[in-house]
Amino acid sequence: MTLPLFLELLVGGLVVGGLYALMAFSFSLILATTHVLNVAHGVFMVLGAAASTLLVRHLGLGVVPAFGLVAAGFLLVGMIFEAVLLKPMAGRASGEVLVSSILVTFGLALALEAMLGFYWARHVEPQPIFALHPRISSFALGDVVVSGPRATVLGIVAVVVGVLHLLLTRTRIGKEARAVAQNLAGALVIGLNPRRVSRAVLTIGIAAAALSGGLFVMAIPLNPFEGLRLTMIAFTVSAAGGVGNLPGALAAGIALGLAEVFTGFWAGPIWSPMMSLLVLFAVLLLRPAAILTGQGR
């Protein structure tokens, strides 16, 4: 393997890993704060990718205003999702909430995937593929040619991760979310309202998932039926990095992204998806408590 090829694969792995970390952190923060395991998380990513593709490629909007509309629209979707599907679970034990949320969101995920694939194929394109191709020129770093869109995605992911870190550590809602995730009883003692915090985290998490989908298809195309696969990846990264742990999610996401890219190069693309399953099995065997307790936070 030549050095330019290695560096090109490295950049590709960092882009994929950063996207994995971004989608996994919103997933794990919802789980840590609300005890809701949102199986439809990856489907919301695909819906965000579809909405971004529709606005940019078919309606002619710019990427920035399209992403703004997607964020606003999915904030509303998140509020409806919380009020209709998850509000009835309020007040139950955390174990009951976990099991109920898996069943409810799994059914929702299947329904949304089927509807998206059917109506997109019928009204937009016969072969549904969600992808954005912004006109961003590639550039050279020595002998390595770096894709402009992928470099842009990597830069945006770095900025978003930084903003999330500040949100969690410097804002009131971030501190309240961390308090509820770490010690619910203690949060109640000091007067926090877990219901309000959970609603805010869930709504923002779904909007973040949709935006992650828009960023994702700037680098990697998606089809309507990849939502559950993306949820599994988010779950794997969350388990490996620790639930609700931003630095852990970033490290685990980048490690998985690099592993998939280099595995695809050496063994063939068909073996890349196996890496997330291998990582999940390893976590289940070596530190299963991390999945729900968030070790390492």
DOMITI-461558 format. One line per 3 residues: number of its first residue (from 1); their letters; for each residue x negated, y, z of N, C-alpha, C, CB. Coordinates in steps of 0.001 Angstrom, whole numbers, m for minus. Glycine has a CB too. Example, Ala and Ser with C-alpha at 12.3 -4.5 7.8 and 13.67 -1.06 7.14 Angstrom:
2
1 = as = m13190,m5690,7800,m12300,m4500,7800,m13200,m3300,7800,m11308,m4473,9046 | m12850,m2250,7080,m13670,m1060,7140,m12900,30,7870,m14084,m598,5725
END
This chain:
297
1 = mtl = m844,m1197,0,0,0,0,m881,1249,0,956,5,1229 | m605,2146,m926,m1375,3377,m1010,m898,4370,54,m1259,3994,m2419 | m1759,5326,365,m1409,6332,1367,m206,7176,942,m2602,7236,1633
4 = plf = m135,7654,m316,1061,8419,m715,2354,7624,m560,926,8875,m2155 | 2322,6334,m921,3516,5503,m788,3887,5331,684,3294,4128,m1449 | 2888,5125,1531,3142,4986,2965,3784,6253,3526,1833,4675,3716
7 = lel = 3271,7417,3132,3815,8671,3633,5233,8900,3119,2914,9835,3232 | 5496,8484,1877,6845,8620,1330,7833,7751,2102,6861,8245,m159 | 7422,6512,2409,8271,5629,3209,8453,6183,4621,7670,4214,3267
10 = lvg = 7395,6773,5155,7465,7346,6506,8491,8478,6560,6077,7864,6947 | 8460,9360,5568,9428,10460,5526,10848,9909,5400,9117,11419,4349 | 11022,8902,4528,12338,8285,4373,12831,7669,5669,12296,7229,3289
13 = glv = 11937,6997,6397,12316,6396,7673,12677,7435,8716,11198,5530,8190 | 11963,8564,8722,12277,9638,9673,13645,10247,9384,11196,10729,9625 | 13960,10410,8093,15270,10964,7730,16384,10023,8185,15360,11204,6198
16 = vgg = 16258,8740,7837,17277,7756,8221,17376,7668,9744,16948,6363,7620 | 16230,7616,10410,16228,7506,11867,16825,8714,12548,14835,7298,12362 | 16544,9916,12030,17137,11115,12603,18651,11122,12473,16562,12343,11941
19 = lya = 19155,10666,11317,20599,10573,11121,21214,9539,12059,20919,10221,9666 | 20539,8411,12224,21021,7387,13160,21088,7945,14577,20109,6144,13123 | 20054,8690,14975,20022,9246,16330,21155,10247,16529,18667,9919,16607
22 = lma = 21402,11063,15514,22445,12084,15626,23818,11446,15788,22433,12999,14397 | 24110,10442,14957,25433,9819,15050,25544,8980,16327,25706,8941,13807 | 24439,8409,16780,24491,7563,17973,24670,8390,19238,23225,6722,18079
25 = fsf = 24096,9591,19264,24183,10348,20509,25606,10805,20781,23251,11550,20464 | 26321,11276,19757,27713,11671,19984,28554,10462,20398,28303,12325,18715 | 28253,9300,19820,28943,8064,20194,28677,7712,21655,28503,6906,19284
28 = sli = 27415,7766,22063,27058,7334,23420,27488,8345,24476,25558,7102,23517 | 27517,9629,24117,27968,10627,25085,29459,10445,25371,27687,12058,24567 | 30238,10113,24341,31659,9815,24546,31812,8600,25463,32370,9562,23187
31 = lat = 31036,7559,25207,31114,6350,26027,30728,6627,27470,30219,5264,25453 | 29656,7394,27666,29177,7667,29020,30148,8536,29807,27819,8338,28966 | 30797,9470,29127,31649,10436,29823,33072,9936,30018,31675,11735,29063
34 = thv = 33618,9236,29007,35034,8863,29032,35267,7371,29200,35698,9321,27776 | 34214,6545,29073,34323,5082,29077,35128,4569,27872,34979,4607,30385 | 35238,5401,26850,35909,5023,25603,34846,4554,24611,36744,6222,25014
37 = lnv = 34958,3286,24175,34070,2786,23138,34804,2961,21811,33662,1278,23389 | 34449,4024,21110,35169,4423,19903,34670,3633,18694,35013,5934,19656 | 35323,2520,18400,34934,1684,17264,35130,2429,15951,35741,377,17255
40 = ahg = 35989,3441,15937,36236,4223,14721,35218,5331,14516,37619,4820,14765 | 34180,5410,15350,33204,6495,15251,32565,6536,13855,32116,6332,16329 | 32131,5393,13364,31520,5354,12039,32511,5690,10940,30922,3995,11784
43 = vfm = 33787,5358,11144,34811,5689,10153,35013,7199,10100,36145,4977,10482 | 34949,7874,11253,35021,9335,11234,33823,9919,10480,35074,9893,12675 | 32675,9277,10575,31525,9704,9772,31836,9593,8286,30283,8865,10116
46 = vlg = 32394,8455,7878,32717,8251,6470,33793,9239,6017,33183,6803,6228 | 34773,9510,6875,35791,10505,6541,35164,11888,6376,36883,10542,7624 | 34208,12220,7230,33502,13490,7081,32707,13544,5782,32575,13717,8264
49 = aaa = 32093,12414,5426,31369,12339,4156,32325,12500,2974,30611,11002,4046 | 33504,11857,3071,34498,11956,1994,35019,13384,1874,35670,10983,2245 | 35318,14021,3017,35822,15397,2989,34771,16343,2410,36228,15854,4407
52 = stl = 33508,16168,2800,32437,17018,2276,32279,16820,771,31108,16716,2995 | 32332,15565,327,32208,15276,m1100,33366,15892,m1878,32154,13761,m1340 | 34563,15768,m1342,35743,16323,m2007,35626,17842,m2140,37022,15952,m1231
55 = lvr = 35220,18512,m1059,35138,19971,m1074,34029,20479,m1986,34920,20490,329 | 32891,19803,m1989,31734,20296,m2739,31795,19863,m4205,30433,19796,m2098 | 31973,18577,m4454,31893,18069,m5822,33162,18269,m6628,31558,16622,m5797
58 = hlg = 34305,18208,m5968,35568,18238,m6706,36318,19562,m6591,36452,17131,m6227 | 36048,20351,m5548,36706,21644,m5406,35744,22814,m5579,37372,21732,m4057 | 34441,22527,m5703,33478,23559,m6043,33015,24451,m4911,34038,24389,m7070
61 = lgv = 33246,24080,m3659,32764,24895,m2541,31269,24690,m2340,33528,24551,m1248 | 30632,25664,m1692,29246,25497,m1303,29125,24543,m131,28627,26838,m957 | 27932,24036,83,27726,23059,1150,28008,23670,2527,26293,22515,1098
64 = vpa = 27544,24891,2757,27710,25507,4083,29182,25763,4416,26931,26824,4151 | 29958,26426,3530,31382,26592,3857,32132,25267,3941,32047,27476,2827 | 31723,24291,3121,32377,22978,3189,32148,22332,4542,31863,22055,2075
67 = fgl = 30909,22388,5038,30617,21817,6351,31369,22564,7449,29106,21851,6626 | 31535,23889,7291,32299,24646,8273,33756,24209,8324,32219,26123,7965 | 34349,23981,7139,35731,23504,7083,35856,22099,7666,36241,23520,5638
70 = vaa = 34874,21250,7377,34894,19888,7920,34831,19922,9443,33722,19059,7355 | 33950,20752,9988,33833,20850,11450,35143,21329,12067,32687,21805,11839 | 35738,22375,11488,36991,22900,12027,38114,21872,11913,37382,24190,11301
73 = gfl = 38190,21209,10762,39244,20221,10558,39130,19044,11509,39215,19724,9138 | 37912,18590,11753,37758,17414,12611,37791,17769,14089,36463,16703,12289 | 37626,19030,14446,37935,19428,15819,39427,19221,16083,37531,20911,16074
76 = lvg = 40249,19589,15092,41691,19367,15211,42014,17874,15232,42437,20053,14054 | 41342,17106,14363,41546,15655,14343,41175,15051,15700,40709,15001,13214 | 40085,15523,16286,39663,15018,17585,40688,15294,18670,38340,15624,17971
79 = mif = 41299,16488,18627,42331,16811,19618,43544,15886,19470,42768,18283,19476 | 43943,15653,18218,45084,14771,17973,44754,13335,18396,45488,14811,16480 | 43546,12892,18054,43093,11544,18416,43143,11349,19926,41663,11294,17896
82 = eav = 42657,12342,20652,42636,12231,22117,44042,12256,22694,41805,13362,22727 | 44891,13139,22168,46223,13296,22736,47132,12105,22441,46856,14558,22210 | 47025,11555,21226,47955,10501,20809,47496,9116,21243,48129,10527,19305
85 = llk = 46202,8820,21075,45721,7460,21298,45087,7236,22664,44738,7109,20247 | 44413,8250,23199,43631,8016,24409,44230,8629,25673,42257,8550,24215 | 45053,9634,25546,45678,10233,26729,46495,9219,27530,46571,11392,26313
88 = pma = 47215,8290,26856,47961,7286,27640,47090,6402,28522,48742,6413,26715 | 45765,6350,28239,44882,5521,29052,44378,6235,30300,43712,5068,28228 | 44657,7528,30402,44140,8319,31522,44622,7748,32849,44570,9790,31390
91 = gra = 43718,7716,33812,44066,7233,35136,43833,5757,35347,45469,7535,35408 | 43530,5026,34284,43266,3598,34441,41826,3372,34895,43537,2847,33121 | 41544,2173,35358,40172,1818,35734,39286,1846,34492,40122,414,36413
94 = sge = 37985,2094,34711,37072,2243,33578,37026,991,32710,35676,2573,34075 | 37115,m182,33331,37105,m1423,32553,38326,m1541,31653,37037,m2624,33482 | 39480,m1139,32166,40700,m1174,31353,40615,m175,30204,41936,m877,32222
97 = vlv = 40070,999,30480,39910,2010,29432,38984,1489,28336,39356,3330,30024 | 37904,833,28743,36945,313,27770,37601,m705,26848,35747,m321,28483 | 38278,m1690,27423,38906,m2737,26616,40020,m2158,25740,39466,m3848,27522
100 = ssi = 40865,m1325,26324,41966,m735,25561,41458,118,24407,42849,107,26473 | 40413,892,24665,39882,1764,23610,39286,957,22462,38823,2709,24183 | 38660,m170,22773,38112,m1026,21711,39238,m1520,20806,37338,m2231,22315
103 = lvt = 40315,m2004,21401,41427,m2542,20611,42100,m1448,19786,42458,m3214,21529 | 42366,m303,20423,43071,777,19726,42226,1342,18588,43442,1896,20710 | 40955,1634,18862,40120,2272,17833,39704,1294,16746,38879,2884,18466
106 = fgl = 39646,m10,17064,39346,m992,16018,40499,m1047,15011,39096,m2398,16637 | 41725,m1075,15511,42876,m1055,14609,42923,223,13793,44167,m1211,15395 | 42626,1359,14452,42597,2631,13733,41526,2625,12642,42347,3787,14709
109 = ala = 40360,2067,12955,39269,2030,11981,39661,1240,10739,38015,1425,12610 | 40269,79,10933,40687,m741,9788,41716,1,8936,41270,m2087,10271 | 42684,655,9595,43721,1373,8859,43138,2552,8076,44804,1866,9820
112 = lea = 42251,3319,8708,41660,4480,8037,40792,4066,6857,40834,5296,9024 | 40002,2999,7022,39177,2519,5907,40038,2106,4724,38306,1341,6353 | 41093,1346,4995,41958,873,3909,42631,2047,3197,43025,m97,4454
115 = mlg = 43149,3012,3958,43826,4148,3342,42861,5012,2541,44511,4988,4405 | 41670,5255,3087,40691,6075,2385,40293,5424,1062,39453,6301,3263 | 39963,4123,1093,39574,3437,m129,40686,3438,m1163,39166,2022,180
118 = fyw = 41930,3196,m733,43052,3105,m1673,43358,4460,m2310,44301,2569,m959 | 43519,5491,m1479,43949,6778,m2015,42829,7493,m2770,44455,7662,m892 | 41588,7289,m2357,40485,7907,m3105,40393,7271,m4492,39131,7750,m2338
121 = arh = 40463,5955,m4551,40396,5271,m5842,41588,5639,m6739,40349,3751,m5631 | 42724,5892,m6136,43924,6189,m6919,43978,7637,m7399,45154,5885,m6102 | 43495,8581,m6571,43706,9997,m6875,42425,10773,m7192,44394,10648,m5724
124 = vep = 41255,10236,m6829,40026,11016,m7024,39084,10314,m8005,39311,11242,m5674 | 38562,9152,m7634,37639,8400,m8487,37963,6917,m8394,36160,8664,m8083 | 37928,6198,m9508,38223,4760,m9451,37212,3975,m8628,38273,4194,m10846
127 = qpi = 35956,4426,m8637,34901,3775,m7850,34457,4743,m6763,33686,3347,m8754 | 35023,4633,m5560,34732,5629,m4521,33294,5551,m4017,35684,5452,m3355 | 32542,6596,m4261,31194,6749,m3713,31077,8184,m3216,30078,6413,m4787
130 = fal = 30677,8328,m1972,30546,9651,m1380,29068,10038,m1383,31134,9684,67 | 28753,11130,m2049,27369,11583,m2137,27344,13069,m2467,26585,10772,m3201 | 26382,13775,m1910,26174,15185,m2213,24787,15341,m2823,26332,16073,m934
133 = hpr = 24698,16167,m3856,23416,16386,m4536,23144,17888,m4644,23416,15726,m5950 | 22835,18536,m3514,22547,19973,m3573,21298,20245,m4398,22378,20547,m2161 | 21304,21381,m5059,20172,21728,m5933,19031,22301,m5104,20606,22744,m7023
136 = iss = 18283,21403,m4494,17124,21778,m3682,15909,21114,m4314,17298,21349,m2165 | 14962,21917,m4712,13797,21395,m5428,12925,20548,m4512,12976,22542,m6022 | 12359,19502,m5090,11365,18704,m4363,10063,19488,m4283,11134,17321,m5053
139 = fal = 9198,19074,m3394,7915,19753,m3260,6845,18721,m2947,7970,20848,m2157 | 5609,19105,m3183,4485,18180,m3017,3695,18524,m1758,3562,18216,m4253 | 3351,17486,m1012,2411,17599,102,1208,16740,m255,3061,17152,1477
142 = gdv = 228,17357,m879,m897,16571,m1399,m427,15702,m2547,m1527,15701,m288 | m608,14402,m2409,m171,13465,m3442,1240,12954,m3234,m1106,12306,m3500 | 1908,13430,m2181,3239,12936,m1845,4295,13933,m2312,3362,12686,m324
145 = vvs = 5272,13446,m3076,6396,14271,m3502,7558,14034,m2533,6812,13944,m4984 | 7982,15088,m1879,9036,14987,m873,10342,15487,m1486,8671,15802,413 | 11387,14674,m1380,12698,15051,m1885,13223,16279,m1142,13682,13878,m1751
148 = gpr = 13661,17293,m1888,14184,18506,m1282,15388,18260,m381,14553,19478,m2350 | 16419,17533,m878,17565,17264,m6,17205,16494,1253,18604,16502,m762 | 16320,15495,1129,15957,14716,2319,15180,15570,3318,15124,13485,1922
151 = atv = 14293,16416,2814,13552,17306,3712,14505,18274,4407,12470,18085,2934 | 15511,18739,3668,16501,19646,4250,17290,18938,5351,17458,20178,3161 | 17702,17709,5073,18439,16930,6077,17593,16740,7320,18863,15563,5509
154 = lgi = 16313,16409,7132,15429,16204,8281,15313,17484,9104,14035,15743,7815 | 15195,18629,8429,15108,19896,9141,16391,20216,9893,14788,21013,8176 | 17550,19963,9257,18834,20230,9915,19010,19331,11127,20003,20027,8934
157 = vav = 18643,18047,10985,18761,17116,12105,17902,17590,13276,18348,15689,11675 | 16685,18061,12986,15812,18548,14054,16443,19745,14766,14433,18932,13488 | 17048,20658,13993,17692,21827,14588,18897,21411,15434,18127,22817,13492
160 = vvg = 19711,20496,14899,20914,20059,15619,20533,19358,16923,21766,19115,14734 | 19493,18524,16882,19045,17852,18109,18603,18879,19147,17888,16870,17803 | 17895,19911,18682,17494,20971,19601,18685,21708,20194,16594,21951,18895
163 = vlh = 19686,21991,19357,20902,22662,19840,21640,21783,20843,21833,23014,18661 | 21728,20481,20558,22383,19559,21492,21662,19528,22836,22440,18147,20897 | 20333,19547,22779,19557,19551,24029,19876,20803,24851,18035,19479,23727
166 = lll = 19920,21959,24178,20246,23198,24892,21682,23167,25404,20035,24419,23979 | 22581,22612,24595,23982,22524,25008,24132,21695,26280,24831,21921,23885 | 23391,20595,26349,23515,19704,27504,22823,20245,28742,22953,18351,27171
169 = trt = 21745,20992,28550,20932,21406,29696,21183,22843,30150,19485,21246,29361 | 21727,23700,29264,21837,25115,29597,23269,25642,29667,21081,25907,28601 | 24242,24881,29155,25614,25376,29170,26424,24682,30258,26275,25169,27802
172 = rig = 27526,25327,30626,28358,24777,31697,28985,23450,31287,29451,25772,32083 | 29534,23399,30069,30204,22166,29646,29201,21020,29535,30924,22376,28298 | 27969,21325,29123,26948,20288,29043,26580,19743,30415,25711,20827,28358
175 = kea = 26420,20633,31369,26098,20189,32732,27251,19402,33337,25761,21392,33625 | 28484,19837,33060,29639,19108,33573,29725,17721,32945,30931,19891,33308 | 29447,17640,31634,29482,16333,30956,28443,15392,31545,29244,16499,29442
178 = rav = 27247,15892,31815,26207,15050,32408,26589,14629,33818,24864,15785,32425 | 27215,15536,34565,27633,15197,35933,28687,14096,35925,28178,16441,36654 | 29680,14214,35041,30738,13198,34957,30151,11863,34506,31860,13650,33983
181 = aqn = 29210,11900,33539,28621,10662,33031,27770,9966,34085,27780,10949,31797 | 27069,10734,34922,26148,10146,35876,26834,9705,37167,25056,11125,36192 | 27840,10466,37625,28469,10140,38903,29868,10744,38931,27615,10659,40101
184 = lag = 30865,9949,38542,32237,10445,38480,32744,10859,39855,33155,9386,37887 | 32472,10044,40863,32944,10375,42216,32330,11689,42697,32601,9236,43204 | 31049,11855,42457,30392,13103,42853,30950,14305,42112,28900,13006,42612
187 = alv = 31268,14115,40810,31854,15210,40032,33197,15627,40609,32019,14800,38563 | 33982,14654,41048,35279,14963,41653,35101,15723,42964,36081,13674,41895 | 34092,15329,43743,33852,15966,45045,33528,17452,44876,32701,15255,45788
190 = igl = 32758,17794,43848,32363,19199,43671,33396,19998,42882,31016,19278,42969 | 34536,19364,42562,35644,20113,41979,35742,20117,40471,35563,21477,42423 | 35008,19259,39804,35110,19205,38346,36390,18488,37933,33879,18497,37739
193 = npr = 36862,18808,36743,38043,18170,36182,37599,17193,35090,39042,19233,35616 | 37435,15903,35411,36934,14949,34420,37795,14865,33172,36831,13590,35035 | 39094,15062,33327,39991,14992,32168,39670,16081,31155,41450,15110,32614
196 = rvs = 39449,17304,31646,39109,18410,30752,37759,18181,30087,39097,19732,31519 | 36788,17713,30870,35460,17452,30328,35513,16346,29279,34488,17074,31452 | 36242,15276,29574,36343,14157,28642,37003,14582,27339,37124,13010,29272
199 = rav = 38042,15419,27441,38728,15897,26244,37772,16706,25370,39956,16746,26626 | 36998,17591,26004,36066,18428,25247,34981,17583,24588,35430,19480,26161 | 34425,16617,25352,33360,15776,24807,33866,14928,23648,32780,14878,25897
202 = lti = 35057,14361,23796,35622,13513,22747,35887,14314,21482,36915,12853,23229 | 36455,15496,21627,36767,16331,20463,35497,16763,19746,37576,17563,20887 | 34527,17250,20510,33267,17688,19902,32530,16498,19292,32373,18393,20947
205 = gia = 32599,15330,19947,31919,14146,19427,32464,13702,18086,32028,13017,20409 | 33776,13769,17900,34371,13369,16617,34004,14376,15528,35914,13249,16741 | 34020,15671,15859,33596,16676,14883,32123,16484,14517,33828,18098,15437
208 = aaa = 31283,16158,15516,29862,15913,15241,29674,14680,14359,29085,15741,16555 | 30499,13650,14573,30418,12461,13724,30748,12796,12274,31364,11373,14238 | 31791,13605,12067,32169,13991,10704,31061,14802,10034,33476,14799,10721
211 = lsg = 30451,15734,10778,29342,16504,10221,28135,15612,9933,28945,17630,11178 | 27897,14635,10802,26808,13680,10551,27044,12942,9244,26682,12673,11713 | 28310,12619,8951,28627,11964,7687,28291,12834,6490,30086,11589,7648
214 = glf = 28609,14134,6594,28253,15044,5511,26756,15126,5300,28798,16417,5787 | 25996,15184,6383,24531,15194,6264,24016,13871,5708,23883,15475,7631 | 24630,12781,6151,24179,11450,5742,24204,11301,4227,25050,10370,6386
217 = vma = 25301,11764,3586,25426,11545,2142,24615,12539,1331,26876,11627,1729 | 23943,13469,1985,22940,14260,1279,21681,13443,1041,22605,15529,2064 | 21509,12373,1826,20323,11513,1690,20664,10127,1185,19608,11397,3013
220 = ipl = 21799,9559,1647,22157,8169,1337,23645,8116,997,21822,7211,2538 | 24031,7621,m188,25459,7524,m534,26176,6511,366,25626,7122,m2020 | 27480,6732,537,28326,5832,1313,29556,5458,492,28741,6484,2659
223 = npf = 30168,4326,861,31458,3974,286,32489,3916,1417,31383,2609,m484 | 33784,3826,1114,34793,3926,2168,34769,2825,3216,36117,3948,1554 | 34049,1742,2963,34146,572,3835,32885,344,4664,34433,m657,3010
226 = egl = 32119,1404,4919,30888,1280,5693,31026,1823,7115,29765,1999,4985 | 32228,2210,7511,32394,2813,8825,32059,1890,9978,33781,3288,8976 | 32535,655,9921,32269,m273,11030,30784,m622,11104,33106,m1560,10870
229 = rlt = 30115,m685,9957,28659,m925,9972,27947,241,10660,28110,m1115,8519 | 28375,1458,10378,27756,2619,11008,28049,2651,12510,28250,3911,10344 | 29245,2230,12901,29541,2138,14331,28616,1148,15016,30997,1733,14553
232 = mia = 28370,11,14371,27462,m976,14950,26052,m409,15099,27432,m2240,14087 | 25612,365,14115,24288,985,14221,24263,1988,15360,23899,1672,12902 | 25327,2805,15475,25397,3778,16572,25364,3068,17920,26673,4638,16455
235 = ftv = 26087,1961,18029,26102,1196,19274,24713,627,19576,27139,58,19193 | 24051,126,18543,22707,m440,18721,21718,610,19200,22212,m1058,17416 | 21725,1774,18553,20808,2848,18949,21125,3329,20359,20889,4025,17956
238 = saa = 22415,3433,20686,22806,3858,22038,22331,2855,23085,24332,4029,22129 | 22494,1567,22779,22069,530,23727,20559,539,23903,22534,m854,23256 | 19831,709,22808,18370,692,22890,17829,1937,23583,17767,574,21498
241 = ggv = 18460,3087,23346,17948,4333,23909,18516,4685,25261,18217,5439,22981 | 19615,4044,25652,20282,4386,26908,21490,5249,26634,19322,5104,27865 | 22643,4844,27129,23886,5554,26849,23822,6973,27412,25092,4793,27441
244 = gnl = 24108,7977,26567,24091,9366,26983,22706,9981,27079,24759,9488,28283 | 21693,9299,26579,20309,9745,26698,19842,10278,25348,19387,8590,27187 | 19750,11605,25190,19367,12202,23907,17944,11842,23487,19503,13706,23982
247 = pga = 16923,12003,24347,15575,11590,23928,15507,10100,23589,14564,11911,25027 | 16208,9276,24366,16218,7844,24089,16867,7534,22755,16935,7102,25193 | 17998,8203,22451,18666,7998,21163,17778,8428,20014,19986,8762,21115
250 = laa = 17061,9530,20190,16166,10009,19131,15050,9011,18873,15573,11374,19502 | 14429,8517,19943,13343,7552,19784,13845,6247,19168,12680,7273,21137 | 14983,5733,19668,15520,4471,19152,15983,4618,17712,16678,3985,20023
253 = gia = 16610,5753,17383,17072,5971,16016,15925,6036,15032,17881,7237,15934 | 14866,6759,15382,13710,6858,14484,13030,5506,14340,12706,7903,15001 | 12907,4770,15440,12291,3440,15368,13095,2519,14447,12181,2818,16780
256 = lgl = 14425,2553,14576,15261,1698,13728,15204,2146,12279,16709,1704,14220 | 15221,3454,12039,15131,3943,10669,13835,3536,9995,15263,5441,10645 | 12722,3679,10706,11427,3257,10153,11404,1757,9906,10281,3650,11098
259 = aev = 11948,986,10852,11962,m471,10696,12767,m876,9472,12538,m1142,11950 | 13907,m232,9251,14738,m581,8097,14046,m230,6787,16088,131,8178 | 13441,959,6726,12791,1393,5480,11613,488,5137,12315,2855,5599
262 = ftg = 10767,197,6104,9596,m634,5814,9987,m2091,5583,8583,m542,6957 | 11019,m2568,6272,11519,m3921,6008,12068,m4009,4595,12605,m4314,7029 | 12820,m2990,4166,13345,m2976,2810,12251,m2970,1763,14232,m1786,2616
265 = fwa = 11153,m2294,2058,10047,m2253,1091,9325,m3598,1014,9049,m1146,1468 | 9049,m4191,2184,8251,m5421,2193,9072,m6676,1909,7566,m5568,3523 | 10290,m6735,2425,11074,m7967,2306,12252,m7860,1352,11574,m8372,3648
268 = gpi = 12581,m6632,937,13727,m6438,55,14856,m5728,782,14214,m7777,m495 | 15635,m4912,69,16704,m4122,705,17755,m4963,1416,17383,m3272,m326 | 17943,m6197,961,18989,m7030,1561,18707,m7341,3030,19130,m8329,780
271 = wsp = 17426,m7256,3436,17059,m7582,4819,17093,m6369,5744,15679,m8198,4851 | 17197,m5158,5202,17184,m3967,6057,18292,m3959,7102,17298,m2733,5208 | 19560,m4264,6727,20622,m4238,7748,20413,m5223,8895,21943,m4524,7102
274 = mms = 19588,m6252,8676,19343,m7219,9739,18618,m6610,10926,18549,m8377,9205 | 17889,m5512,10691,17083,m4942,11759,17949,m4442,12911,16228,m3809,11222 | 19085,m3818,12586,19941,m3317,13665,20492,m4466,14503,21097,m2483,13090
277 = llv = 20823,m5584,13865,21306,m6742,14614,20212,m7331,15493,21836,m7806,13660 | 18993,m7393,14980,17875,m7923,15767,17611,m7035,16982,16600,m8033,14898 | 17672,m5712,16783,17463,m4790,17903,18565,m4961,18941,17419,m3328,17407
280 = lfa = 19814,m5092,18480,20928,m5265,19411,20786,m6558,20203,22259,m5255,18659 | 20442,m7656,19538,20240,m8920,20240,19126,m8795,21273,19916,m10041,19244 | 18042,m8101,20910,16928,m7936,21841,17363,m7154,23081,15755,m7223,21149
283 = vll = 18157,m6084,22882,18627,m5293,24018,19551,m6125,24904,19353,m4025,23531 | 20448,m6889,24274,21358,m7725,25046,20609,m8750,25892,22328,m8431,24120 | 19493,m9244,25374,18716,m10245,26099,17828,m9620,27171,17866,m11040,25130
286 = lrp = 17215,m8469,26862,16189,m7927,27740,16715,m6924,28760,15130,m7281,26922 | 17710,m6097,28372,18218,m5099,29314,19689,m4822,29016,17387,m3786,29237 | 20547,m5811,29252,21968,m5631,28948,22640,m4519,29737,22691,m6902,29199
289 = aai = 22133,m4215,30934,22752,m3166,31741,22650,m1795,31082,22112,m3121,33113 | 21670,m1610,30186,21492,m304,29534,22680,83,28688,20252,m311,28676 | 23445,m897,28237,24566,m618,27340,25618,240,28050,25197,m1937,26837
292 = ltg = 25884,m46,29316,26921,702,30011,26388,1621,31102,27902,m246,30603 | 25195,1364,31583,24688,2199,32673,23791,3310,32188,23944,1360,33662 | 23314,3212,30928,22471,4283,30412,21130,4361,31089,23162,5586,30550
295 = qgr = 20455,3266,31255,19129,3271,31871,18211,4199,31082,18537,1834,31934 | 17425,4914,31800,16466,5799,31166,16927,7232,31083,16160,5310,29811 | 18176,7535,31542,18619,8925,31483,17875,9732,32535,20152,9032,31693
END
